């Protein structure tokens, strides 16, 4: 599962998203600002859990391509490019040749990306995201869940307003800080 931020952060925020989903595209700038505010400061780790039910095969192709870009260390940049492409041309632009071209334009190895897309590797991550989605009862995208025990258990955050996500992160950091300081007394 692609993530950004410290693995030692006291909370993991998982976004269940679909590259073919217009609401996910609209939510994308919010996620980017939360990542800048909390992942880059070590307060939260963000995971991207790709779902593929909005645009069918086009969503699958985009998710597979992004997961394959991750193998070249470029998941988050590719993720951003996919939402820009959706905004410019719609999810119908998500086809294999375009995904390879996008990788090449970004300075990635398009052939390696294509080979990965033709393998089963990205499908394992898609299956895991779908299984967690079903376990949590998530029926739409974008959706947010969080874990404060390193991903062992998850809580579906029904209210995905930025202020609510922020509050969960601050709470998790306050709790973990409080536990750390009790040892000093």
Secondary structure, 3 states (H helix, E strand, C coil): CCEECCCCCCCEEEEEECCCCHHHHHHHHHHHHHHHHHHCCCCCEEEEEECCCCCCHHHHHHHHHHHHHHCCCCHHHHHHHHHHHHHHHCHHHCCHHHHHHHHHHCCCCHHHHHHHHCCCHHHHHHHHHHHHHHHHCCCCCCEEEEECCCCCCCEEECCCCHHHHHHHHHHHHHHHHHHHHHCCC
